[in-house]
């Protein structure tokens, strides 16, 4: 009886788990399309512009008004907070539609459909870098980093997997990637997430207004696959601005202290003079 109960539990798990996983995967869906997105284009990752920025892979988005896919170039982005990683967006086939799953920031890498975006995102997890000692360290085996600009680097070739296949699918489903979320990815999917930054949203909007990015125009081969020179948005400049603000706050306090010290010195001198002047007058009097 005990062995029979175990077998029944295993059978129940087999039937229940797919629906649970599908429910988790369906979180964050924003659109559904009948036709599959184009394959991922080949491109070279530009150098990281500044220490602390993270790579967000390029992807195919969809414009309802044109009924067409358009390419959003890969870009280096400043994370919203320390310790956060970027889980890329992806397309997944479900119930006759290709559905877009939004990317997000979080303390761990979630599921992104098994899509091999390259440069650290090889279908599962992230091998492009890590947070350590209050800094982000870049794995130069996966990332293009200018070591004259970025000094927090290391080399780990263990999980590097190049995407040299001819198909280079950009979605999960028939004819594309078939990976399901593993245990770590399921945990990450249920964690508290941060939405794409305002810079990322602006980046996508800009791409949606450029007709050369649309698949009907470029035949699935966009010319602008990545941002060649990423814009540094408020990293070092913001830090120096904060320092200036702190110095400006400290300066008035210092001037006030100096003024009080001068007043105290004047007051002490006046008191000393008042004490000495009667004594001098008494010496000059004759009785």
URHUNOR-V54537 format. One record per run of one state. SS is the DSSP state (2 for helix, 1 for strand, 0 for the rest). FROM is the first residue (numbers start at 1). LEN is the number of residues. Records with the same first field share a line. If there is no record, write none. Layout:
SS=FROM-LEN ; FROM-LEN
This chain:
0=1-1 ; 26-3 ; 34-19 ; 57-2 ; 64-4 ; 73-1 ; 79-6 ; 88-2 ; 95-2 ; 102-2 ; 107-9 ; 119-2 ; 123-6 ; 133-2 ; 140-13 ; 155-16 ; 173-4 ; 178-5 ; 190-4 ; 195-3 ; 209-2 ; 219-7 ; 227-9 ; 285-3
2=2-24 ; 183-7 ; 198-11 ; 211-3 ; 215-4 ; 236-49
1=29-5 ; 53-4 ; 59-5 ; 68-5 ; 74-5 ; 85-3 ; 90-5 ; 97-5 ; 104-3 ; 116-3 ; 121-2 ; 129-4 ; 135-5 ; 153-2 ; 171-2 ; 177-1 ; 194-1 ; 214-1 ; 226-1
